[in-house]
């Protein structure tokens, strides 16, 4: 069972263009189909449809489809400061 924080982070990673499904699987043990199920259950229907349209066929979401030389990119909003 995932914590609310883990679920939130997985959703954030799934929306990011350069985070492949393999990275989510490595960190959280969820393969692509499980991420899709999580997104379907966690998002509003319209948001899920937007996300699916966005990631379907996106080469950066799969390591094997990425152009050579595509590596991790730093996004200033990726590591948000969390208040305690």
N, CA, C and O atoms as a GROMACS GRO file, in nm:
protein
  336
    1UNK      N    1   0.085  -0.118   0.000
    1UNK     CA    2   0.000   0.000   0.000
    1UNK      C    3   0.089   0.125   0.000
    1UNK      O    4   0.181   0.137   0.081
    2UNK      N    5   0.060   0.214  -0.090
    2UNK     CA    6   0.137   0.338  -0.102
    2UNK      C    7   0.083   0.444  -0.007
    2UNK      O    8  -0.038   0.454   0.016
    3UNK      N    9   0.174   0.523   0.047
    3UNK     CA   10   0.132   0.634   0.132
    3UNK      C   11   0.080   0.747   0.041
    3UNK      O   12   0.109   0.747  -0.078
    4UNK      N   13   0.005   0.841   0.097
    4UNK     CA   14  -0.040   0.955   0.016
    4UNK      C   15   0.077   1.033  -0.044
    4UNK      O   16   0.067   1.083  -0.156
    5UNK      N   17   0.187   1.042   0.029
    5UNK     CA   18   0.306   1.112  -0.023
    5UNK      C   19   0.364   1.038  -0.143
    5UNK      O   20   0.399   1.100  -0.243
    6UNK      N   21   0.375   0.905  -0.133
    6UNK     CA   22   0.428   0.825  -0.245
    6UNK      C   23   0.336   0.834  -0.366
    6UNK      O   24   0.383   0.849  -0.479
    7UNK      N   25   0.206   0.826  -0.343
    7UNK     CA   26   0.110   0.836  -0.453
    7UNK      C   27   0.124   0.971  -0.523
    7UNK      O   28   0.124   0.978  -0.646
    8UNK      N   29   0.135   1.077  -0.444
    8UNK     CA   30   0.151   1.211  -0.500
    8UNK      C   31   0.279   1.221  -0.584
    8UNK      O   32   0.278   1.280  -0.692
    9UNK      N   33   0.388   1.164  -0.534
    9UNK     CA   34   0.515   1.169  -0.605
    9UNK      C   35   0.508   1.089  -0.734
    9UNK      O   36   0.563   1.131  -0.836
   10UNK      N   37   0.443   0.973  -0.732
   10UNK     CA   38   0.430   0.893  -0.854
   10UNK      C   39   0.350   0.969  -0.959
   10UNK      O   40   0.386   0.969  -1.076
   11UNK      N   41   0.242   1.033  -0.918
   11UNK     CA   42   0.160   1.112  -1.011
   11UNK      C   43   0.244   1.224  -1.070
   11UNK      O   44   0.238   1.251  -1.190
   12UNK      N   45   0.322   1.291  -0.985
   12UNK     CA   46   0.409   1.399  -1.033
   12UNK      C   47   0.510   1.346  -1.134
   12UNK      O   48   0.532   1.408  -1.238
   13UNK      N   49   0.572   1.233  -1.103
   13UNK     CA   50   0.670   1.174  -1.195
   13UNK      C   51   0.606   1.131  -1.326
   13UNK      O   52   0.665   1.145  -1.432
   14UNK      N   53   0.484   1.078  -1.318
   14UNK     CA   54   0.414   1.033  -1.439
   14UNK      C   55   0.382   1.150  -1.532
   14UNK      O   56   0.382   1.134  -1.654
   15UNK      N   57   0.355   1.268  -1.476
   15UNK     CA   58   0.326   1.386  -1.556
   15UNK      C   59   0.452   1.444  -1.620
   15UNK      O   60   0.444   1.508  -1.724
   16UNK      N   61   0.568   1.423  -1.557
   16UNK     CA   62   0.692   1.480  -1.609
   16UNK      C   63   0.731   1.414  -1.741
   16UNK      O   64   0.727   1.292  -1.755
   17UNK      N   65   0.768   1.495  -1.836
   17UNK     CA   66   0.803   1.444  -1.969
   17UNK      C   67   0.927   1.355  -1.968
   17UNK      O   68   0.930   1.254  -2.038
   18UNK      N   69   1.026   1.390  -1.892
   18UNK     CA   70   1.153   1.319  -1.899
   18UNK      C   71   1.168   1.206  -1.798
   18UNK      O   72   1.273   1.143  -1.792
   19UNK      N   73   1.067   1.180  -1.719
   19UNK     CA   74   1.075   1.070  -1.623
   19UNK      C   75   1.015   0.945  -1.686
   19UNK      O   76   0.894   0.939  -1.708
   20UNK      N   77   1.098   0.846  -1.717
   20UNK     CA   78   1.046   0.725  -1.782
   20UNK      C   79   0.971   0.636  -1.682
   20UNK      O   80   0.993   0.643  -1.561
   21UNK      N   81   0.884   0.554  -1.735
   21UNK     CA   82   0.811   0.459  -1.652
   21UNK      C   83   0.908   0.367  -1.577
   21UNK      O   84   0.879   0.324  -1.466
   22UNK      N   85   1.020   0.338  -1.638
   22UNK     CA   86   1.118   0.251  -1.574
   22UNK      C   87   1.172   0.310  -1.445
   22UNK      O   88   1.203   0.237  -1.351
   23UNK      N   89   1.184   0.443  -1.438
   23UNK     CA   90   1.231   0.509  -1.316
   23UNK      C   91   1.128   0.493  -1.204
   23UNK      O   92   1.163   0.471  -1.088
   24UNK      N   93   1.001   0.505  -1.240
   24UNK     CA   94   0.894   0.486  -1.141
   24UNK      C   95   0.896   0.341  -1.092
   24UNK      O   96   0.880   0.315  -0.973
   25UNK      N   97   0.914   0.249  -1.184
   25UNK     CA   98   0.919   0.108  -1.145
   25UNK      C   99   1.038   0.081  -1.054
   25UNK      O  100   1.025   0.008  -0.955
   26UNK      N  101   1.151   0.139  -1.085
   26UNK     CA  102   1.272   0.119  -1.004
   26UNK      C  103   1.252   0.173  -0.862
   26UNK      O  104   1.291   0.108  -0.764
   27UNK      N  105   1.190   0.290  -0.850
   27UNK     CA  106   1.174   0.354  -0.719
   27UNK      C  107   1.056   0.299  -0.639
   27UNK      O  108   1.065   0.285  -0.517
   28UNK      N  109   0.946   0.267  -0.706
   28UNK     CA  110   0.823   0.232  -0.636
   28UNK      C  111   0.768   0.093  -0.668
   28UNK      O  112   0.670   0.050  -0.607
   29UNK      N  113   0.830   0.024  -0.764
   29UNK     CA  114   0.785  -0.112  -0.796
   29UNK      C  115   0.659  -0.119  -0.880
   29UNK      O  116   0.598  -0.226  -0.891
   30UNK      N  117   0.618  -0.008  -0.940
   30UNK     CA  118   0.498  -0.007  -1.024
   30UNK      C  119   0.540  -0.002  -1.171
   30UNK      O  120   0.609   0.090  -1.214
   31UNK      N  121   0.497  -0.103  -1.248
   31UNK     CA  122   0.528  -0.100  -1.391
   31UNK      C  123   0.430  -0.005  -1.461
   31UNK      O  124   0.344   0.055  -1.397
   32UNK      N  125   0.445   0.009  -1.591
   32UNK     CA  126   0.364   0.105  -1.666
   32UNK      C  127   0.214   0.080  -1.649
   32UNK      O  128   0.138   0.175  -1.628
   33UNK      N  129   0.172  -0.044  -1.658
   33UNK     CA  130   0.028  -0.071  -1.646
   33UNK      C  131  -0.024  -0.037  -1.506
   33UNK      O  132  -0.137   0.008  -1.492
   34UNK      N  133   0.058  -0.058  -1.404
   34UNK     CA  134   0.017  -0.021  -1.269
   34UNK      C  135   0.013   0.130  -1.250
   34UNK      O  136  -0.072   0.182  -1.177
   35UNK      N  137   0.104   0.201  -1.315
   35UNK     CA  138   0.102   0.348  -1.310
   35UNK      C  139  -0.026   0.399  -1.377
   35UNK      O  140  -0.090   0.491  -1.327
   36UNK      N  141  -0.062   0.338  -1.489
   36UNK     CA  142  -0.184   0.378  -1.559
   36UNK      C  143  -0.306   0.355  -1.469
   36UNK      O  144  -0.394   0.440  -1.461
   37UNK      N  145  -0.310   0.241  -1.401
   37UNK     CA  146  -0.421   0.213  -1.309
   37UNK      C  147  -0.425   0.316  -1.196
   37UNK      O  148  -0.532   0.366  -1.161
   38UNK      N  149  -0.308   0.347  -1.140
   38UNK     CA  150  -0.301   0.446  -1.032
   38UNK      C  151  -0.350   0.582  -1.080
   38UNK      O  152  -0.425   0.650  -1.011
   39UNK      N  153  -0.308   0.620  -1.198
   39UNK     CA  154  -0.349   0.749  -1.254
   39UNK      C  155  -0.500   0.749  -1.281
   39UNK      O  156  -0.568   0.847  -1.252
   40UNK      N  157  -0.552   0.641  -1.334
   40UNK     CA  158  -0.696   0.631  -1.362
   40UNK      C  159  -0.777   0.645  -1.233
   40UNK      O  160  -0.881   0.710  -1.232
   41UNK      N  161  -0.730   0.583  -1.126
   41UNK     CA  162  -0.802   0.585  -0.998
   41UNK      C  163  -0.781   0.713  -0.919
   41UNK      O  164  -0.863   0.747  -0.834
   42UNK      N  165  -0.673   0.784  -0.946
   42UNK     CA  166  -0.638   0.903  -0.865
   42UNK      C  167  -0.680   1.035  -0.928
   42UNK      O  168  -0.701   1.134  -0.857
   43UNK      N  169  -0.692   1.037  -1.060
   43UNK     CA  170  -0.722   1.162  -1.130
   43UNK      C  171  -0.869   1.168  -1.170
   43UNK      O  172  -0.937   1.066  -1.180
   44UNK      N  173  -0.915   1.289  -1.193
   44UNK     CA  174  -1.048   1.304  -1.253
   44UNK      C  175  -1.041   1.244  -1.394
   44UNK      O  176  -0.934   1.238  -1.454
   45UNK      N  177  -1.154   1.203  -1.443
   45UNK     CA  178  -1.160   1.139  -1.575
   45UNK      C  179  -1.098   1.227  -1.683
   45UNK      O  180  -1.021   1.178  -1.766
   46UNK      N  181  -1.130   1.356  -1.682
   46UNK     CA  182  -1.077   1.446  -1.785
   46UNK      C  183  -0.925   1.462  -1.772
   46UNK      O  184  -0.854   1.470  -1.872
   47UNK      N  185  -0.875   1.466  -1.649
   47UNK     CA  186  -0.730   1.477  -1.627
   47UNK      C  187  -0.660   1.350  -1.670
   47UNK      O  188  -0.552   1.357  -1.730
   48UNK      N  189  -0.719   1.236  -1.642
   48UNK     CA  190  -0.660   1.109  -1.686
   48UNK      C  191  -0.653   1.104  -1.838
   48UNK      O  192  -0.551   1.062  -1.892
   49UNK      N  193  -0.758   1.144  -1.906
   49UNK     CA  194  -0.759   1.142  -2.053
   49UNK      C  195  -0.652   1.236  -2.110
   49UNK      O  196  -0.586   1.202  -2.208
   50UNK      N  197  -0.634   1.352  -2.049
   50UNK     CA  198  -0.529   1.445  -2.092
   50UNK      C  199  -0.391   1.382  -2.074
   50UNK      O  200  -0.304   1.390  -2.161
   51UNK      N  201  -0.372   1.319  -1.959
   51UNK     CA  202  -0.243   1.256  -1.931
   51UNK      C  203  -0.215   1.143  -2.029
   51UNK      O  204  -0.104   1.133  -2.082
   52UNK      N  205  -0.314   1.057  -2.054
   52UNK     CA  206  -0.294   0.946  -2.148
   52UNK      C  207  -0.261   0.997  -2.287
   52UNK      O  208  -0.174   0.942  -2.354
   53UNK      N  209  -0.330   1.100  -2.330
   53UNK     CA  210  -0.302   1.157  -2.462
   53UNK      C  211  -0.160   1.214  -2.464
   53UNK      O  212  -0.090   1.205  -2.566
   54UNK      N  213  -0.118   1.271  -2.354
   54UNK     CA  214   0.015   1.332  -2.345
   54UNK      C  215   0.126   1.228  -2.350
   54UNK      O  216   0.226   1.248  -2.419
   55UNK      N  217   0.112   1.117  -2.277
   55UNK     CA  218   0.221   1.020  -2.268
   55UNK      C  219   0.217   0.912  -2.376
   55UNK      O  220   0.318   0.846  -2.400
   56UNK      N  221   0.104   0.893  -2.441
   56UNK     CA  222   0.095   0.790  -2.544
   56UNK      C  223   0.189   0.823  -2.659
   56UNK      O  224   0.177   0.928  -2.723
   57UNK      N  225   0.281   0.734  -2.683
   57UNK     CA  226   0.376   0.752  -2.792
   57UNK      C  227   0.489   0.848  -2.762
   57UNK      O  228   0.572   0.875  -2.850
   58UNK      N  229   0.496   0.901  -2.641
   58UNK     CA  230   0.604   0.994  -2.605
   58UNK      C  231   0.731   0.914  -2.581
   58UNK      O  232   0.737   0.829  -2.492
   59UNK      N  233   0.832   0.941  -2.662
   59UNK     CA  234   0.956   0.863  -2.656
   59UNK      C  235   1.029   0.878  -2.524
   59UNK      O  236   1.098   0.785  -2.482
   60UNK      N  237   1.016   0.991  -2.459
   60UNK     CA  238   1.090   1.012  -2.335
   60UNK      C  239   1.032   0.935  -2.217
   60UNK      O  240   1.096   0.929  -2.112
   61UNK      N  241   0.914   0.877  -2.231
   61UNK     CA  242   0.854   0.802  -2.120
   61UNK      C  243   0.901   0.657  -2.117
   61UNK      O  244   0.866   0.584  -2.025
   62UNK      N  245   0.979   0.614  -2.216
   62UNK     CA  246   1.032   0.477  -2.220
   62UNK      C  247   1.181   0.484  -2.251
   62UNK      O  248   1.221   0.543  -2.352
   63UNK      N  249   1.262   0.425  -2.166
   63UNK     CA  250   1.406   0.430  -2.187
   63UNK      C  251   1.449   0.375  -2.322
   63UNK      O  252   1.539   0.431  -2.385
   64UNK      N  253   1.387   0.267  -2.367
   64UNK     CA  254   1.426   0.204  -2.493
   64UNK      C  255   1.394   0.291  -2.615
   64UNK      O  256   1.457   0.276  -2.719
   65UNK      N  257   1.298   0.381  -2.602
   65UNK     CA  258   1.259   0.466  -2.715
   65UNK      C  259   1.329   0.601  -2.715
   65UNK      O  260   1.319   0.676  -2.812
   66UNK      N  261   1.400   0.632  -2.609
   66UNK     CA  262   1.465   0.763  -2.599
   66UNK      C  263   1.578   0.776  -2.700
   66UNK      O  264   1.650   0.680  -2.726
   67UNK      N  265   1.592   0.896  -2.756
   67UNK     CA  266   1.707   0.920  -2.842
   67UNK      C  267   1.835   0.907  -2.761
   67UNK      O  268   1.838   0.943  -2.643
   68UNK      N  269   1.940   0.858  -2.822
   68UNK     CA  270   2.066   0.844  -2.751
   68UNK      C  271   2.114   0.980  -2.702
   68UNK      O  272   2.104   1.080  -2.773
   69UNK      N  273   2.165   0.982  -2.583
   69UNK     CA  274   2.214   1.107  -2.526
   69UNK      C  275   2.111   1.179  -2.440
   69UNK      O  276   2.146   1.275  -2.371
   70UNK      N  277   1.985   1.135  -2.443
   70UNK     CA  278   1.885   1.197  -2.357
   70UNK      C  279   1.910   1.146  -2.216
   70UNK      O  280   1.908   1.026  -2.190
   71UNK      N  281   1.934   1.238  -2.129
   71UNK     CA  282   1.966   1.202  -1.992
   71UNK      C  283   1.870   1.274  -1.900
   71UNK      O  284   1.776   1.341  -1.945
   72UNK      N  285   1.892   1.261  -1.773
   72UNK     CA  286   1.810   1.330  -1.676
   72UNK      C  287   1.827   1.480  -1.692
   72UNK      O  288   1.935   1.528  -1.725
   73UNK      N  289   1.721   1.551  -1.668
   73UNK     CA  290   1.725   1.696  -1.671
   73UNK      C  291   1.676   1.749  -1.537
   73UNK      O  292   1.586   1.691  -1.476
   74UNK      N  293   1.735   1.856  -1.494
   74UNK     CA  294   1.693   1.916  -1.368
   74UNK      C  295   1.580   2.014  -1.394
   74UNK      O  296   1.590   2.100  -1.482
   75UNK      N  297   1.476   2.001  -1.319
   75UNK     CA  298   1.363   2.093  -1.327
   75UNK      C  299   1.352   2.162  -1.191
   75UNK      O  300   1.341   2.094  -1.089
   76UNK      N  301   1.355   2.296  -1.187
   76UNK     CA  302   1.355   2.365  -1.058
   76UNK      C  303   1.232   2.338  -0.973
   76UNK      O  304   1.237   2.355  -0.851
   77UNK      N  305   1.122   2.296  -1.035
   77UNK     CA  306   1.002   2.268  -0.955
   77UNK      C  307   0.993   2.121  -0.915
   77UNK      O  308   0.901   2.082  -0.843
   78UNK      N  309   1.088   2.039  -0.961
   78UNK     CA  310   1.081   1.896  -0.933
   78UNK      C  311   1.103   1.866  -0.785
   78UNK      O  312   1.035   1.780  -0.729
   79UNK      N  313   1.195   1.935  -0.723
   79UNK     CA  314   1.227   1.906  -0.584
   79UNK      C  315   1.174   2.019  -0.498
   79UNK      O  316   1.248   2.107  -0.454
   80UNK      N  317   1.046   2.016  -0.476
   80UNK     CA  318   0.979   2.122  -0.403
   80UNK      C  319   1.011   2.112  -0.255
   80UNK      O  320   1.023   2.002  -0.200
   81UNK      N  321   1.023   2.225  -0.193
   81UNK     CA  322   1.044   2.229  -0.048
   81UNK      C  323   0.911   2.194   0.019
   81UNK      O  324   0.808   2.255  -0.011
   82UNK      N  325   0.914   2.101   0.106
   82UNK     CA  326   0.792   2.061   0.175
   82UNK      C  327   0.796   2.117   0.317
   82UNK      O  328   0.896   2.103   0.388
   83UNK      N  329   0.686   2.180   0.357
   83UNK     CA  330   0.680   2.233   0.491
   83UNK      C  331   0.657   2.117   0.588
   83UNK      O  332   0.588   2.021   0.556
   84UNK      N  333   0.714   2.127   0.704
   84UNK     CA  334   0.705   2.018   0.802
   84UNK      C  335   0.600   2.046   0.905
   84UNK      O  336   0.579   1.964   0.995
   0.00000   0.00000   0.00000
